[in-house]
Amino acid sequence: MLKESIKMSWSNITHNKVRSFLTVLGVVIGVSSIIALITIVQGATGSITSQISSLGADKITIQAVGTRLKQGLSEADLKQLAQVKLVGGVSPTVSGIATLVKDSHVETGVSVQGKNETYFKKETDIMAIGRGINILDVNDKNQVAVLGSDLVKDFFFGINPLGQKILINGNTFTIVGVLKASSSTIAGSTNKLAMIPYTTAMKTLEIGYIKSVDVYMSDSSKSVAITNDLTTVLNTAFNYYKDSFNVINMQNIINMIGNITGMMALLLAGIASISLLVGGIGIMNMMLVSVTERTTEIGLRKALGAEPAQIQLQFLIESIFISLFGGILGLLLGILIALAASILMNFTFILTTWTVLLAVGFAAVVGIIFGLAPARKASRLNPIDALRHV
């Protein structure tokens, strides 16, 4: 019975090619919209998350606004922060603008950052050649520098920069390392940056307090507890003065972005599902017209002994065929659209199994729901009334 119903259903679909194609088209548009929108959102989310993760998912950033009496953090404050439980390291950043001179070559307005040994221990993939700043450089306030790739090209084109001398705000520094070339990201580019020991930077740039500190966590899963403990230390340091500091937890930001984009993906999928429902209405309309056109056929089959369940199954199979065929075509079209978007917008193409199952499964459900009413109508036709059309 099932085999015959499938054959008859397929024969009817292929017999009305144009009408079947237009009905399938509605499902194709709906499914492709769901696939494309969800996949694009997931890809864009992955790109944003990876850029934020590059800033350090295991890192908490402290921005010290300061007060009138205390304009930033001191060395003693850094030691207190380092003693917080599950803190794996503290890296202060002292920033400023300086003039760099090498022989007759002068560069003004160059960004200079003071760092410590912790930064170079944690950021293991930033050095091109040479070494980073070590603990001796920090403790002894050595005048050593690590330059960005563009500064090396400007001052030492064609020669090995290691061991060379350069003036930073009139002070002689020895080049000990070169940073890898970087592209512009959320964190910015390091190509035009000079890094020196933060203790030296405070003297060279004439800065009395530390405004920015990166705190590396030993266990990022305990980020909330670590943040609370750091906040306690900072409140004590600034005498509980309101708005004297900001604590930025990268892991919380990543989780928040994931939640927001997840909601966006579901919202967009819901909007795209409207077009799939329209396609389902098209299936119902086609099947109702088909029942009306095939009244005589239904009457003859019933007169020859066909059960109502057989008639209903045949029409239901037709509806499912149309929705599944449209679902498969929509899946392929949606993947192509998402792939093209990922290439044009330069983010990673991500296609998950649940997205495919959601779109195709929804299409199948739409075929069953919107095909059920016409199938039931066909199965309930009175054979005598149907045969009057002969």
C-alpha positions as CSV (number, residue, x, y, z in Angstrom):
1,M,0.0,0.0,0.0
2,L,2.8,2.4,1.0
3,K,4.8,1.7,-2.2
4,E,1.7,2.4,-4.4
5,S,0.9,5.6,-2.5
6,I,4.4,6.9,-3.0
7,K,4.3,6.1,-6.8
8,M,0.9,7.8,-7.2
9,S,2.0,10.8,-5.2
10,W,5.2,11.3,-7.2
11,S,3.3,10.9,-10.5
12,N,0.9,13.6,-9.5
13,I,3.7,16.0,-8.5
14,T,5.6,15.5,-11.8
15,H,2.3,15.8,-13.8
16,N,1.8,19.4,-12.5
17,K,5.4,20.6,-12.9
18,V,4.8,24.4,-12.9
19,R,2.4,24.4,-10.0
20,S,4.6,22.0,-8.0
21,F,7.7,24.2,-8.7
22,L,6.0,27.4,-7.5
23,T,4.9,25.6,-4.3
24,V,8.4,24.2,-3.7
25,L,9.8,27.7,-4.3
26,G,8.0,29.0,-1.2
27,V,9.6,26.3,1.0
28,V,13.0,26.9,-0.7
29,I,12.9,30.6,0.2
30,G,11.9,29.9,3.8
31,V,14.6,27.2,4.4
32,S,17.4,29.1,2.7
33,S,16.6,32.2,4.7
34,I,16.8,30.3,8.0
35,I,20.1,28.5,7.0
36,A,21.7,31.7,5.6
37,L,20.7,34.0,8.5
38,I,21.7,31.6,11.3
39,T,24.9,30.6,9.6
40,I,25.9,34.2,9.0
41,V,25.2,35.2,12.6
42,Q,27.2,32.3,13.9
43,G,30.1,33.1,11.6
44,A,30.1,36.8,12.6
45,T,29.8,35.8,16.3
46,G,32.8,33.5,16.0
47,S,34.9,36.2,14.3
48,I,34.0,38.8,17.0
49,T,34.6,36.3,19.8
50,S,38.0,35.2,18.5
51,Q,39.1,38.9,18.3
52,I,38.0,39.5,21.9
53,S,39.6,36.2,23.0
54,S,42.8,37.4,21.4
55,L,42.8,40.2,24.0
56,G,42.9,37.4,26.6
57,A,39.9,35.3,27.7
58,D,42.0,34.6,30.9
59,K,42.6,38.2,31.5
60,I,40.9,40.9,33.6
61,T,41.8,44.5,32.8
62,I,41.8,47.2,35.4
63,Q,41.5,50.9,34.4
64,A,42.4,53.2,37.2
65,V,40.7,56.5,36.9
66,G,42.0,57.6,40.2
67,T,41.0,60.4,42.6
68,R,42.2,63.8,43.5
69,L,44.5,62.4,46.2
70,K,45.6,59.3,44.3
71,Q,45.7,59.5,40.5
72,G,46.4,55.8,39.8
73,L,47.9,52.6,41.2
74,S,51.3,52.3,42.9
75,E,53.9,49.6,43.1
76,A,52.4,48.5,46.5
77,D,48.9,48.2,44.9
78,L,50.4,45.9,42.2
79,K,51.8,43.6,44.9
80,Q,48.4,43.5,46.6
81,L,46.7,42.6,43.3
82,A,49.3,39.9,42.6
83,Q,48.5,38.3,46.0
84,V,44.8,37.8,45.2
85,K,43.8,34.1,45.1
86,L,43.9,32.5,41.6
87,V,45.8,35.4,40.1
88,G,48.6,34.1,37.8
89,G,50.3,37.3,37.1
90,V,49.9,41.1,37.0
91,S,51.1,43.2,34.0
92,P,50.9,47.0,34.3
93,T,50.8,49.2,31.2
94,V,52.2,52.7,31.2
95,S,51.4,54.6,28.0
96,G,52.6,57.8,26.4
97,I,53.8,59.5,23.3
98,A,57.5,60.1,22.6
99,T,60.0,61.2,20.0
100,L,62.3,58.5,18.6
101,V,65.7,59.5,17.0
102,K,68.3,57.4,15.2
103,D,71.1,59.4,13.5
104,S,69.2,61.9,11.3
105,H,65.9,60.0,11.3
106,V,63.3,61.5,13.6
107,E,59.9,60.1,14.4
108,T,57.5,62.2,16.5
109,G,54.2,61.1,18.1
110,V,55.3,57.4,18.5
111,S,53.3,55.3,21.0
112,V,55.4,54.0,23.8
113,Q,54.2,51.4,26.3
114,G,55.8,50.3,29.5
115,K,55.4,46.6,30.2
116,N,56.9,44.0,32.6
117,E,58.1,40.4,32.3
118,T,54.6,39.0,33.0
119,Y,53.3,40.4,29.7
120,F,55.9,38.7,27.6
121,K,55.5,35.4,29.6
122,K,51.8,35.3,29.0
123,E,51.8,36.7,25.4
124,T,54.0,34.0,24.0
125,D,53.4,34.5,20.3
126,I,54.3,38.2,19.8
127,M,58.1,38.2,19.3
128,A,59.6,38.0,15.8
129,I,63.3,38.1,16.9
130,G,65.2,38.8,20.0
131,R,63.7,38.7,23.5
132,G,61.1,40.5,25.5
133,I,61.5,42.5,28.7
134,N,62.6,40.5,31.7
135,I,62.4,40.9,35.4
136,L,66.0,42.3,35.6
137,D,65.0,45.0,33.1
138,V,62.1,46.0,35.3
139,N,64.0,45.9,38.7
140,D,67.1,47.7,37.4
141,K,65.1,50.1,35.2
142,N,67.2,49.1,32.2
143,Q,66.9,51.3,29.1
144,V,66.0,48.5,26.7
145,A,63.3,48.5,24.0
146,V,61.2,46.2,21.9
147,L,60.1,47.7,18.6
148,G,57.2,47.1,16.3
149,S,57.9,45.9,12.8
150,D,57.1,49.2,11.1
151,L,59.5,51.1,13.4
152,V,62.2,48.6,12.6
153,K,61.7,49.2,8.9
154,D,61.8,53.0,9.4
155,F,65.0,53.1,11.5
156,F,66.9,49.9,10.7
157,F,65.9,49.0,7.1
158,G,68.2,46.3,5.8
159,I,70.2,45.8,9.0
160,N,69.8,43.7,12.1
161,P,68.2,46.0,14.8
162,L,69.3,43.8,17.8
163,G,71.9,45.6,19.8
164,Q,71.4,48.9,18.0
165,K,70.9,52.2,19.9
166,I,67.9,54.5,19.6
167,L,66.9,57.7,21.4
168,I,63.5,57.8,23.1
169,N,62.7,61.3,24.4
170,G,66.5,62.0,24.5
171,N,67.4,58.8,26.4
172,T,69.5,56.1,24.8
173,F,67.8,52.7,24.6
174,T,69.2,49.4,23.3
175,I,67.0,47.3,21.0
176,V,66.6,43.8,22.4
177,G,63.7,42.5,20.4
178,V,61.2,43.0,17.5
179,L,57.5,42.4,17.7
180,K,55.7,40.3,15.0
181,A,53.8,42.3,12.4
182,S,50.1,42.5,13.4
183,S,46.9,43.4,11.6
184,S,44.4,45.9,12.9
185,T,42.1,44.3,15.4
186,I,40.0,45.4,18.4
187,A,43.3,45.5,20.3
188,G,44.9,47.7,17.7
189,S,48.2,47.2,15.8
190,T,51.6,47.0,17.4
191,N,53.6,47.8,14.3
192,K,54.2,51.4,15.2
193,L,54.7,50.7,18.9
194,A,57.8,50.8,21.2
195,M,57.8,48.7,24.4
196,I,60.1,49.5,27.3
197,P,60.2,48.4,31.0
198,Y,57.3,50.0,32.8
199,T,59.6,51.2,35.6
200,T,61.8,52.9,33.0
201,A,58.7,54.3,31.2
202,M,57.4,56.0,34.3
203,K,60.7,58.0,34.4
204,T,61.1,58.5,30.7
205,L,57.5,59.6,30.1
206,E,57.3,61.4,33.4
207,I,54.3,59.4,34.7
208,G,53.8,59.0,38.5
209,Y,51.0,56.5,38.6
210,I,49.9,53.3,36.8
211,K,46.6,53.7,35.0
212,S,46.1,50.3,33.4
213,V,46.8,46.8,34.7
214,D,46.1,43.4,33.1
215,V,45.5,40.6,35.7
216,Y,46.0,37.1,34.4
217,M,43.8,34.4,36.0
218,S,45.0,30.9,36.8
219,D,41.5,29.6,36.5
220,S,39.2,31.6,34.2
221,S,36.1,29.6,35.3
222,K,36.4,31.4,38.7
223,S,36.5,34.8,37.0
224,V,33.6,36.2,39.0
225,A,35.2,35.4,42.3
226,I,38.5,36.8,41.2
227,T,36.9,40.0,40.0
228,N,35.2,40.4,43.3
229,D,38.5,39.9,45.2
230,L,40.3,42.4,42.9
231,T,37.5,44.9,43.5
232,T,37.9,44.6,47.2
233,V,41.7,45.4,46.9
234,L,41.0,48.3,44.6
235,N,38.3,49.7,46.9
236,T,40.8,49.7,49.7
237,A,43.5,51.3,47.5
238,F,41.2,54.2,46.5
239,N,39.5,54.4,49.9
240,Y,36.1,53.3,48.4
241,Y,36.0,56.5,46.3
242,K,33.1,56.1,43.8
243,D,34.1,55.6,40.1
244,S,37.8,55.6,40.8
245,F,38.4,52.4,38.7
246,N,36.8,50.1,36.2
247,V,37.3,46.3,36.1
248,I,36.8,44.7,32.7
249,N,36.4,40.9,32.7
250,M,37.0,39.6,29.2
251,Q,35.4,36.2,29.9
252,N,32.2,37.9,30.9
253,I,32.2,40.0,27.8
254,I,32.7,36.9,25.6
255,N,29.8,35.1,27.4
256,M,27.6,38.2,27.1
257,I,28.3,38.5,23.3
258,G,27.5,34.8,22.9
259,N,24.2,35.2,24.7
260,I,23.2,38.3,22.6
261,T,24.2,36.8,19.3
262,G,22.4,33.6,20.2
263,M,19.2,35.5,20.9
264,M,19.7,37.4,17.6
265,A,20.1,34.1,15.7
266,L,16.9,32.8,17.2
267,L,15.1,36.0,16.4
268,L,16.3,36.1,12.8
269,A,15.4,32.4,12.4
270,G,11.9,33.2,13.7
271,I,11.5,36.0,11.2
272,A,12.7,33.7,8.4
273,S,10.3,31.0,9.5
274,I,7.5,33.3,8.5
275,S,8.4,32.8,4.9
276,L,8.5,29.1,5.5
277,L,4.9,29.3,6.9
278,V,3.9,31.1,3.8
279,G,5.4,28.3,1.8
280,G,3.3,25.9,4.0
281,I,0.2,27.8,3.1
282,G,1.1,27.4,-0.5
283,I,1.4,23.7,0.0
284,M,-2.1,23.6,1.6
285,N,-3.5,25.7,-1.2
286,M,-2.0,23.4,-3.9
287,M,-3.3,20.2,-2.2
288,L,-6.8,21.6,-1.7
289,V,-6.9,22.5,-5.4
290,S,-5.6,19.0,-6.2
291,V,-8.3,17.4,-4.1
292,T,-10.9,19.4,-6.0
293,E,-9.4,18.5,-9.4
294,R,-9.1,14.8,-8.5
295,T,-12.6,14.3,-7.0
296,T,-13.5,11.8,-9.7
297,E,-10.3,9.8,-9.2
298,I,-10.9,9.7,-5.4
299,G,-14.5,8.5,-6.0
300,L,-13.4,5.8,-8.3
301,R,-10.7,4.6,-5.9
302,K,-13.2,4.5,-3.1
303,A,-15.8,2.7,-5.2
304,L,-13.1,0.1,-6.0
305,G,-12.5,-0.5,-2.3
306,A,-9.8,2.0,-1.3
307,E,-9.8,2.8,2.4
308,P,-10.0,6.4,3.6
309,A,-6.6,5.9,5.3
310,Q,-5.0,5.0,1.9
311,I,-6.4,8.2,0.3
312,Q,-5.2,10.3,3.2
313,L,-1.8,8.7,3.1
314,Q,-1.4,9.4,-0.6
315,F,-2.1,13.1,-0.3
316,L,0.0,13.4,2.9
317,I,2.9,11.9,1.1
318,E,2.6,14.4,-1.8
319,S,2.7,17.2,0.8
320,I,5.8,15.8,2.5
321,F,7.5,15.2,-0.8
322,I,7.1,18.9,-1.8
323,S,8.2,20.2,1.6
324,L,11.3,17.9,1.8
325,F,12.3,18.6,-1.7
326,G,12.0,22.3,-1.1
327,G,13.9,21.8,2.2
328,I,16.9,20.2,0.5
329,L,17.0,22.8,-2.2
330,G,16.7,25.5,0.4
331,L,19.5,24.0,2.5
332,L,21.9,24.0,-0.5
333,L,20.9,27.6,-1.5
334,G,21.2,28.8,2.1
335,I,24.7,27.3,2.4
336,L,25.8,29.0,-0.8
337,I,24.5,32.3,0.4
338,A,26.2,32.0,3.8
339,L,29.4,30.9,2.2
340,A,29.4,33.9,-0.2
341,A,28.7,36.2,2.7
342,S,31.5,34.8,4.8
343,I,33.9,35.4,1.9
344,L,32.7,38.9,1.3
345,M,32.6,39.9,5.0
346,N,35.8,38.0,5.8
347,F,34.6,35.8,8.7
348,T,34.8,32.0,9.3
349,F,32.0,29.9,7.6
350,I,30.3,27.9,10.4
351,L,27.5,25.4,9.6
352,T,26.3,23.4,12.6
353,T,24.3,20.1,12.5
354,W,21.5,21.6,14.6
355,T,21.0,24.4,12.0
356,V,20.6,21.9,9.2
357,L,18.3,19.7,11.3
358,L,16.2,22.7,12.4
359,A,15.7,24.0,8.8
360,V,15.0,20.6,7.1
361,G,13.0,19.3,10.1
362,F,10.9,22.4,10.2
363,A,10.2,22.0,6.5
364,A,9.1,18.4,7.0
365,V,6.8,19.5,9.9
366,V,5.3,22.2,7.7
367,G,4.6,19.7,5.0
368,I,2.8,17.4,7.4
369,I,0.8,20.1,9.2
370,F,-0.3,21.9,6.1
371,G,-0.9,18.7,4.1
372,L,-3.0,17.0,6.8
373,A,-6.2,19.1,6.2
374,P,-6.3,18.5,2.4
375,A,-5.5,14.8,3.0
376,R,-8.3,14.4,5.5
377,K,-10.7,16.2,3.2
378,A,-9.8,13.8,0.4
379,S,-10.3,10.8,2.6
380,R,-13.7,11.9,3.8
381,L,-15.2,12.5,0.3
382,N,-18.4,10.5,-0.3
383,P,-17.9,8.1,-3.2
384,I,-21.4,8.7,-4.6
385,D,-20.9,12.5,-4.5
386,A,-17.5,12.1,-6.1
387,L,-18.8,9.9,-8.9
388,R,-21.4,12.5,-9.9
389,H,-18.6,14.4,-11.5
390,V,-17.9,11.6,-14.0
